[in-house]
Amino acid sequence: MSKQTKLNIGLFGFGVVGESLWQVLQNNTSLNAQISKVCIKHPEKERNAPKELFTANPYEVLSDDSINVLVELIDDANAAYDIVSSALKSGKAVVSANKKMIAEHLPELLALQKEFDAPFLYEAACCASIPVIRNLEEYYDNDLLRSISGIVNGSTNYILTKIAEEGLDFTQALKQAQEKGFAESNPTLDIEGTDALNKLTILLVHAYGVVSHPSELTYTGIHHLEEHDAQYAREKGYEIKLVAHAHKLDNGKIAAFVFPQFLQKDNSLFHVKNEYNGMIIESGLADKQFFNGKGAGGFPTASAVISDLSALRYNYRYEYKKLYNQSPSKLTNDFYLRIYVSTGPDDPIPANFFERIDEWSGNDARTYVVGVVHFSKLVRDTWWKQKGTSVVLLPDAFVTPIVKTQLKNIEELFPV
């Protein structure tokens, strides 16, 4: 595709992001791009664009030879995969923001790009306005990348900010996020951590060449956090954030997970508020670099789509250098974390869960324990995922190496 070629866009979806993209392109003549056809699910709905643009027939868009770029912005991950795979097979360039679809079909999408030599860009699928994928691809394309850690879900960050700064309870903060368009009417993917998990799955292939499925990673969201946890954070001077982590260990393997985490003021993510996302990338040469930008909303997400459309004009595509040009890293569960676990009186912590206990407090209403746990126990066990139990990482979560010492007997702390 040459710089002079006009981008004739076939758009799937005209929700908040799709309509924002339409508005931006109406006022941006420098890109030399236009939306030629829009496929929608509900043709009876009134839209803020000419009626002749819209169709409910996906094949009307997919089979149009004049359309040279397909932009996919729908919610249905299965339908999105059918659309994207069909477009790639026909040799069309594709831009998507559908993190669930991409995360669940990474191997197939990688194969389609190679087989049909079609570019597939999806910057908007990870951190909306933050160009994290492009940076991982172009500026961290060596094997010195130590870690990535970030707030990648604007909805949960908005909720946690309102709880911490305005004293709202979870239900109030969630409702406010929905009213402002930062959370869906069904917020399950956001608050349970699945959205952040999908984004981490995508980031892993660009950061370390790890091709995985969301089901291979351990995660939790913010839906089980209690007022006691917020109170603990206030007493310690912490902020609670939902953080996605990928760390390269000394043995070259990758530790990857999504958990709420207590953060201190000296961590840049501590200061990421409301619907903003933040990402810390640490390498052996550049040390830590921090990226901050809006991670939710129509125009921030549309800005990433526009960036991908512009990149297509220069024949840009992801090279997946860590996957194809180097030896890809492998995931591991063999490491230790320092965590906080809070439970109610009827939810005892298993006696052999902690390797070491550093702090404990309890009363008739609530008990919390701070200590070191082997990550494999979080992978294996399910009791900590139940309602009434909170698990939060400590600021200095990674314990490497761990020195095995005489452990406190947890049964002494929780007598039967």
C-alpha positions as MATLAB code, in Angstrom:
seq = 'MSKQTKLNIGLFGFGVVGESLWQVLQNNTSLNAQISKVCIKHPEKERNAPKELFTANPYEVLSDDSINVLVELIDDANAAYDIVSSALKSGKAVVSANKKMIAEHLPELLALQKEFDAPFLYEAACCASIPVIRNLEEYYDNDLLRSISGIVNGSTNYILTKIAEEGLDFTQALKQAQEKGFAESNPTLDIEGTDALNKLTILLVHAYGVVSHPSELTYTGIHHLEEHDAQYAREKGYEIKLVAHAHKLDNGKIAAFVFPQFLQKDNSLFHVKNEYNGMIIESGLADKQFFNGKGAGGFPTASAVISDLSALRYNYRYEYKKLYNQSPSKLTNDFYLRIYVSTGPDDPIPANFFERIDEWSGNDARTYVVGVVHFSKLVRDTWWKQKGTSVVLLPDAFVTPIVKTQLKNIEELFPV';
ca = [
       0.000    0.000    0.000;
       1.569    3.288   -1.097;
       1.423    6.604    0.738;
      -0.849    7.945   -1.993;
      -3.358    5.097   -1.883;
      -6.673    6.160   -0.435;
      -7.804    4.075    2.504;
     -11.308    2.821    1.769;
     -12.437    1.467    5.097;
     -15.008   -1.188    5.809;
     -16.044   -0.732    9.433;
     -17.648   -3.355   11.638;
     -19.367   -1.801   14.648;
     -20.659    1.704   15.271;
     -20.655    1.905   19.051;
     -18.754    4.441   21.121;
     -15.411    3.768   19.425;
     -16.819    3.273   15.933;
     -18.745    6.526   16.021;
     -15.721    8.338   17.459;
     -13.609    7.011   14.576;
     -16.218    8.256   12.108;
     -16.178   11.726   13.658;
     -12.384   11.926   13.631;
     -12.130   10.893    9.983;
     -14.747   13.464    9.006;
     -12.426   16.171   10.302;
      -9.092   14.644    9.289;
      -8.322   15.090    5.609;
      -4.561   14.548    5.931;
      -4.972   10.795    6.388;
      -6.708   10.413    3.003;
      -9.095    7.844    4.416;
     -12.841    7.387    4.368;
     -15.322    4.920    5.786;
     -17.076    3.447    2.766;
     -19.395    0.988    4.476;
     -20.389    0.149    8.061;
     -21.775   -3.215    9.143;
     -24.052   -3.045   12.191;
     -26.125   -5.507   14.188;
     -29.239   -3.374   14.710;
     -30.148   -1.494   11.511;
     -33.287   -0.016   13.090;
     -31.240    2.089   15.515;
     -30.764    5.795   14.777;
     -27.137    6.691   13.991;
     -25.216    9.922   13.656;
     -24.093    9.198   10.108;
     -25.740    8.896    6.656;
     -28.100    5.911    6.440;
     -26.655    4.742    3.127;
     -23.390    3.877    4.895;
     -24.958    1.103    6.941;
     -25.686   -2.527    6.246;
     -26.555   -5.517    8.394;
     -24.961   -7.924    5.908;
     -21.277   -8.581    6.714;
     -20.616  -10.081    3.284;
     -21.542   -6.788    1.675;
     -18.441   -5.351    3.325;
     -16.147   -8.372    3.104;
     -16.790   -8.937   -0.603;
     -16.390   -5.295   -1.655;
     -13.152   -5.146   -3.677;
     -12.972   -1.364   -3.356;
     -12.479   -1.712    0.408;
      -8.766   -2.172    1.123;
      -8.810   -1.861    4.927;
     -11.162   -3.517    7.378;
     -11.599   -2.062   10.870;
     -13.228   -4.385   13.412;
     -14.779   -2.729   16.492;
     -17.500   -5.104   17.704;
     -18.059   -6.806   21.074;
     -18.706  -10.379   19.946;
     -15.312  -12.136   19.963;
     -16.480  -15.148   17.931;
     -18.081  -13.035   15.225;
     -15.033  -10.764   15.251;
     -12.717  -13.695   14.570;
     -14.844  -14.821   11.619;
     -14.738  -11.292   10.204;
     -11.012  -10.749   10.738;
      -9.973  -14.178    9.462;
     -12.111  -13.761    6.322;
     -10.567  -10.366    5.632;
      -7.001  -11.628    6.127;
      -7.650  -14.579    3.817;
      -8.708  -12.127    1.121;
      -5.476  -10.175    1.589;
      -7.059   -7.104    3.150;
      -5.259   -5.124    5.837;
      -7.081   -5.338    9.170;
      -7.179   -3.117   12.259;
      -8.908   -4.373   15.408;
      -9.535   -3.326   19.010;
     -10.982   -6.672   20.103;
      -8.612   -7.910   22.817;
     -10.719  -10.948   23.715;
     -10.784  -12.180   20.142;
      -7.058  -11.609   19.623;
      -6.026  -13.193   22.934;
      -8.144  -16.303   22.355;
      -7.007  -16.803   18.740;
      -3.361  -15.711   18.730;
      -1.889  -18.825   17.055;
      -4.479  -18.764   14.264;
      -4.065  -15.027   13.673;
      -0.282  -15.330   13.528;
      -0.599  -18.123   10.970;
      -3.080  -16.181    8.827;
      -0.803  -13.143    8.689;
       2.080  -15.291    7.441;
       0.090  -17.403    5.002;
      -1.769  -14.561    3.292;
       0.852  -11.824    3.765;
      -1.761   -9.463    5.185;
      -1.026   -6.895    7.917;
      -3.033   -7.077   11.127;
      -2.627   -4.198   13.608;
      -4.324   -3.892   16.998;
      -2.706   -1.187   19.130;
      -6.144   -0.152   20.418;
      -6.659   -3.611   21.918;
      -4.184   -3.099   24.765;
      -3.918    0.370   26.295;
      -6.075    2.549   24.024;
      -4.120    5.789   23.612;
      -0.756    4.389   24.828;
       1.351    2.949   21.947;
       2.734    0.102   24.016;
       2.709   -2.597   21.310;
       4.575   -0.387   18.835;
       7.181    0.408   21.496;
       7.673   -3.243   22.398;
       7.998   -4.121   18.713;
      10.376   -1.334   17.683;
      12.241   -0.013   20.725;
      12.508   -3.106   22.896;
      13.243   -5.615   20.156;
      16.208   -7.102   22.001;
      16.508   -9.712   24.712;
      17.252   -7.207   27.491;
      13.632   -6.558   28.409;
      13.317   -7.283   32.111;
       9.669   -6.625   32.830;
       6.436   -4.951   31.899;
       3.882   -4.024   34.522;
       0.855   -1.884   34.030;
      -2.644   -0.699   34.691;
      -4.317   -1.799   31.475;
      -8.008   -1.486   32.361;
      -9.406    2.021   32.684;
     -12.752    0.885   34.109;
     -11.313   -0.787   37.201;
      -8.826    2.019   37.715;
     -11.669    4.538   37.692;
     -13.563    2.485   40.279;
     -10.523    2.103   42.550;
      -9.757    5.829   42.303;
     -13.265    6.785   43.400;
     -13.159    4.334   46.306;
      -9.781    5.664   47.483;
     -10.303    9.395   46.947;
     -14.033    9.953   47.415;
     -14.905    7.155   49.811;
     -17.478    5.610   47.478;
     -18.337    1.980   47.985;
     -17.780   -0.481   45.150;
     -21.380   -0.375   43.876;
     -21.460    3.432   43.790;
     -18.117    3.677   42.008;
     -19.128    1.053   39.438;
     -22.404    2.836   38.715;
     -20.562    6.116   38.191;
     -18.095    4.420   35.828;
     -21.003    3.013   33.810;
     -22.740    6.396   33.654;
     -19.577    7.981   32.253;
     -19.137    5.243   29.663;
     -15.971    3.799   31.226;
     -17.619    0.482   32.143;
     -20.080   -1.696   30.254;
     -23.626   -2.360   31.468;
     -22.301   -5.886   32.107;
     -18.938   -5.081   33.740;
     -17.883   -8.673   34.433;
     -14.923   -8.714   32.022;
     -13.535   -5.566   33.628;
     -14.043   -6.105   37.348;
     -13.117   -9.806   37.369;
      -9.814   -9.092   35.629;
     -10.541  -10.896   32.356;
     -10.067   -7.798   30.207;
      -6.640   -7.143   31.740;
      -5.797  -10.831   31.309;
      -6.598  -10.701   27.586;
      -4.405   -7.633   27.167;
      -1.527   -9.283   29.013;
      -1.817  -12.325   26.744;
      -1.369  -10.039   23.735;
       1.513   -8.106   25.279;
       3.405  -11.321   26.062;
       3.912  -12.190   22.403;
       5.347   -8.747   21.640;
       7.445   -8.483   24.808;
       8.847  -12.014   25.034;
       7.629  -14.033   22.065;
       5.307  -16.026   24.334;
       2.272  -17.338   22.464;
      -0.229  -18.326   25.116;
      -3.948  -18.536   25.796;
      -5.689  -16.586   28.589;
      -6.577  -19.896   30.234;
      -2.861  -20.534   30.855;
      -2.461  -17.474   33.096;
      -3.538  -16.930   36.703;
      -5.507  -13.799   37.514;
      -8.146  -12.129   39.607;
      -9.902   -8.780   39.538;
     -11.217   -6.255   42.037;
     -14.679   -7.751   42.569;
     -13.796   -9.402   45.904;
     -12.047   -6.438   47.506;
     -13.598   -5.329   50.801;
     -13.625   -2.104   52.813;
     -11.135   -3.768   55.183;
      -8.652   -3.970   52.300;
      -9.124   -0.294   51.456;
      -8.631    0.558   55.128;
      -5.398   -1.459   55.250;
      -4.172    0.449   52.182;
      -4.968    3.823   53.780;
      -3.168    2.886   56.990;
      -0.032    1.905   55.079;
      -0.136    4.842   52.649;
      -0.789    2.519   49.708;
      -3.045    2.725   46.662;
      -4.733   -0.427   45.362;
      -4.420   -0.911   41.595;
      -5.194   -3.822   39.288;
      -1.807   -4.588   37.723;
      -0.793   -6.898   34.879;
       2.743   -8.265   35.284;
       5.241  -10.028   33.032;
       8.742  -10.475   34.489;
      11.738  -12.271   33.064;
      13.309  -14.303   35.874;
      16.996  -15.078   36.294;
      16.485  -18.445   34.582;
      15.075  -16.727   31.476;
      11.500  -17.875   32.029;
       8.537  -15.519   32.306;
       6.311  -14.955   35.324;
       2.983  -13.503   34.160;
      -0.252  -12.768   36.050;
      -2.917  -10.151   36.857;
      -3.691   -9.245   40.487;
      -4.682   -6.253   42.588;
      -1.570   -4.753   44.146;
      -0.734   -2.320   46.927;
       1.490    0.402   45.481;
       3.686    2.991   47.180;
       4.146    6.606   46.098;
       7.547    5.895   44.549;
       5.876    3.638   41.962;
       4.704    5.609   38.912;
       1.547    3.494   38.716;
       0.521    4.860   42.140;
      -0.254    8.184   40.448;
      -2.358    6.782   37.573;
      -5.915    7.904   38.284;
      -9.446    7.470   36.958;
      -9.789    6.003   33.456;
      -6.090    6.376   32.685;
      -3.766    3.474   31.937;
      -0.099    3.306   32.860;
       2.715    1.022   31.776;
       6.233    0.597   33.166;
       8.713   -1.087   30.829;
      12.069   -2.019   32.328;
      15.061   -3.009   30.234;
      18.693   -3.725   30.960;
      19.916   -0.606   29.176;
      17.214    2.055   29.520;
      16.115    1.026   33.018;
      12.472    1.983   33.689;
      10.315    3.968   31.289;
       6.765    5.002   32.136;
       3.863    5.482   29.721;
       0.626    7.151   30.787;
      -2.554    7.869   28.839;
      -6.302    7.421   28.682;
      -7.253    3.775   28.575;
     -11.008    4.039   28.122;
     -13.429    6.119   26.110;
     -14.297    6.533   22.452;
     -11.761    9.087   21.288;
      -8.697    7.687   23.126;
      -9.370    4.270   21.590;
     -10.127    5.784   18.193;
      -6.765    7.583   18.347;
      -4.994    4.213   18.444;
      -7.065    2.989   15.487;
      -6.114    6.138   13.561;
      -2.452    5.514   14.382;
      -2.691    1.989   12.979;
      -4.433    3.234    9.842;
      -1.664    5.767    9.333;
       0.977    3.066    9.839;
      -0.607    0.930    7.114;
       0.112    3.698    4.641;
       3.821    3.049    5.251;
       3.388   -0.722    4.878;
       3.943   -1.211    8.588;
       3.226   -4.583   10.116;
       4.190   -6.373   13.300;
       7.331   -8.442   12.835;
       7.010  -10.420   16.096;
      10.794  -10.340   16.407;
      10.913  -12.042   19.800;
       8.891  -14.936   18.390;
      10.455  -15.425   14.962;
      13.995  -14.013   15.251;
      14.946  -15.114   18.758;
      14.339  -18.076   21.006;
      10.900  -17.425   22.547;
      10.715  -17.416   26.319;
       8.522  -19.832   28.256;
       6.063  -19.231   31.076;
       6.746  -20.566   34.558;
       4.916  -20.922   37.863;
       8.110  -21.584   39.821;
       8.596  -18.366   41.794;
       7.544  -16.739   45.046;
       5.342  -13.721   45.762;
       4.683  -11.647   48.841;
       0.921  -11.294   49.211;
      -1.839  -10.106   51.526;
      -4.814  -12.418   52.082;
      -7.956  -11.216   53.858;
     -10.808  -13.548   54.831;
     -13.987  -13.646   56.852;
     -14.472  -15.757   59.998;
     -15.952  -18.663   58.041;
     -13.193  -18.814   55.412;
     -10.012  -20.251   56.982;
      -6.707  -20.071   55.144;
      -5.241  -23.561   54.517;
      -2.475  -24.376   56.970;
       0.138  -25.120   54.303;
      -0.580  -22.169   52.010;
       2.137  -19.737   53.133;
       5.869  -20.445   53.014;
       6.508  -17.649   55.484;
       4.252  -15.333   57.487;
       5.387  -11.742   58.034;
       2.272  -10.111   59.481;
      -1.045  -11.237   60.904;
      -4.097   -9.578   62.426;
      -7.570  -10.844   63.151;
     -10.841  -10.288   64.946;
     -14.352  -11.729   64.843;
     -15.153   -9.918   61.584;
     -12.004  -10.203   59.484;
      -8.544  -11.755   59.416;
      -5.608  -10.843   57.231;
      -2.208  -12.445   56.721;
       0.830  -11.055   54.908;
       3.451  -13.534   53.822;
       5.302  -15.379   51.092;
       3.591  -17.947   48.886;
       4.826  -20.142   46.060;
       2.969  -19.084   42.929;
       2.084  -22.666   42.035;
      -0.276  -22.724   45.032;
      -2.214  -19.779   43.609;
      -2.409  -21.649   40.310;
      -3.507  -24.908   41.920;
      -5.876  -23.730   44.655;
      -9.303  -22.197   44.149;
     -10.359  -21.284   47.705;
      -8.863  -17.788   47.400;
     -11.099  -17.031   44.408;
     -14.300  -17.290   46.442;
     -16.393  -14.304   47.478;
     -15.320  -13.068   50.901;
     -11.600  -13.625   50.296;
      -9.253  -10.926   48.994;
      -5.762  -11.465   47.592;
      -3.553   -8.422   46.973;
       0.133   -8.301   46.051;
       2.515   -6.345   48.270;
       4.506   -3.461   46.721;
       7.687   -5.570   46.681;
       5.827   -8.612   45.433;
       8.648  -10.667   43.930;
      10.763  -12.645   46.386;
      13.929  -13.805   44.610;
      15.697  -15.703   45.814;
      13.730  -16.983   48.771;
      15.713  -18.176   51.765;
      13.981  -21.093   53.436;
      13.898  -20.443   57.150;
      11.908  -21.815   60.041;
       8.326  -20.957   59.160;
       5.716  -19.857   61.601;
       3.087  -22.525   62.052;
      -0.104  -21.132   60.578;
      -2.144  -23.558   62.683;
      -0.937  -21.667   65.746;
      -2.332  -18.485   64.250;
      -5.665  -20.042   63.334;
      -6.466  -22.627   65.995;
      -9.358  -24.924   65.174;
];
